[in-house]
Amino acid sequence: MLLAEKPMKIKIVLLYIRFSGEKYIMAQSIKSFLWKTILNFYPVIRRTGASITYLSDDWREIRIKLPFNRKTKNGFGTTYGGTIFSAIDAFHGIMLHQILEGRFVVLDKEANIRFIRPGQSTLYANIVFDDEEIKALHKNLSMNRKIDRLYNVDWKDKDGIIYSSIEKTVHVRHK
């Protein structure tokens, strides 16, 4: 059998990624690693100061790190509120567009942010679309031309303490 005929899945290992204060050894496909790298250099994301630390192969999970540094700190010594929001603003739409294979239009419709305490350390967010949510999306889209879905994301520090909570309404419709 020729090498080109044999299906191969190449994995690379990223060692010691810090998320929520713990070290992880994470495997990620080259495709996923490249997408993560491209998105980290995308100006809209890069300018927030945040970075993607993990992107799953199927786009159902993404982990974001927002460091506390001179780029993200305001004059009061806390993380800018706008940075906290804008650091996750694009991800629901990007992820759902990829999960739904580009067959639907995905737009942000509404967002609310609740600041619980001032951020004075590196913050972490995790966005996950589980199987139940994907099935519900497909079911609702098979019965309706357009739908709105509500998603929540919390920014936490390495100890799991919540600093802000963001609620986003995402509009999905047939093309």
C-alpha positions, -999 to 999 in steps of 0.1 A, spaced: 0 0 0 13 34 -9 17 60 18 -7 83 0 -34 57 0 -32 52 38 -53 77 58 -32 94 84 -40 116 113 -10 135 124 -10 147 160 13 172 176 16 177 213 17 211 230 34 207 263 26 225 295 -3 247 285 -15 266 316 -53 268 320 -69 276 353 -35 275 370 -28 238 361 -4 224 336 -19 202 308 -4 182 281 -28 185 252 -28 169 218 -42 188 189 -43 181 152 -22 202 129 -53 216 114 -66 227 148 -32 241 157 -30 261 125 -66 275 130 -57 285 165 -25 302 154 -43 321 125 -71 333 149 -45 344 175 -30 367 148 -63 379 135 -63 417 143 -97 417 160 -86 391 185 -50 400 188 -57 437 197 -78 426 227 -46 411 243 -63 377 246 -51 345 230 -66 311 223 -49 284 243 -69 255 229 -92 248 200 -108 214 196 -106 196 162 -144 198 158 -147 235 169 -169 225 199 -145 239 225 -122 269 227 -102 281 257 -92 318 259 -66 335 281 -68 372 289 -35 382 306 -34 411 330 -7 434 316 -2 469 303 -23 463 272 -53 452 292 -50 473 323 -69 505 327 -60 536 347 -76 522 379 -53 491 378 -80 467 367 -88 449 334 -107 471 309 -143 461 308 -144 464 270 -114 441 267 -132 415 288 -161 416 264 -143 420 231 -119 391 239 -148 366 235 -171 386 211 -162 368 179 -160 332 191 -196 320 192 -202 331 156 -169 316 144 -175 283 162 -211 279 152 -203 288 115 -177 260 115 -198 235 134 -228 241 111 -204 238 81 -211 272 67 -247 263 57 -263 290 79 -258 326 86 -246 331 122 -248 366 138 -245 381 172 -279 397 181 -275 409 217 -250 408 246 -251 416 283 -221 417 306 -222 415 343 -190 427 361 -188 408 394 -154 419 406 -126 439 392 -101 418 373 -65 422 386 -51 389 374 -50 368 342 -85 356 333 -97 325 315 -128 317 295 -141 284 281 -167 281 254 -182 247 248 -209 235 225 -220 200 237 -238 173 217 -272 183 231 -268 219 220 -258 209 185 -287 185 182 -311 212 195 -297 236 169 -302 211 140 -337 202 152 -348 239 156 -333 248 123 -351 220 105 -385 233 118 -377 271 117 -361 294 91 -343 313 119 -336 309 156 -320 328 185 -299 309 211 -287 322 244 -252 314 256 -233 322 288 -195 326 293 -177 333 326 -143 348 329 -125 332 358 -91 334 374 -68 304 380 -86 296 412 -120 294 394 -133 327 409 -157 344 385 -149 380 376 -175 386 349 -204 368 332 -213 374 296 -247 364 281 -249 364 243 -278 359 220 -268 344 187 -291 345 157 -289 316 133 -308 315 100 -308 296 67 -289 312 39 
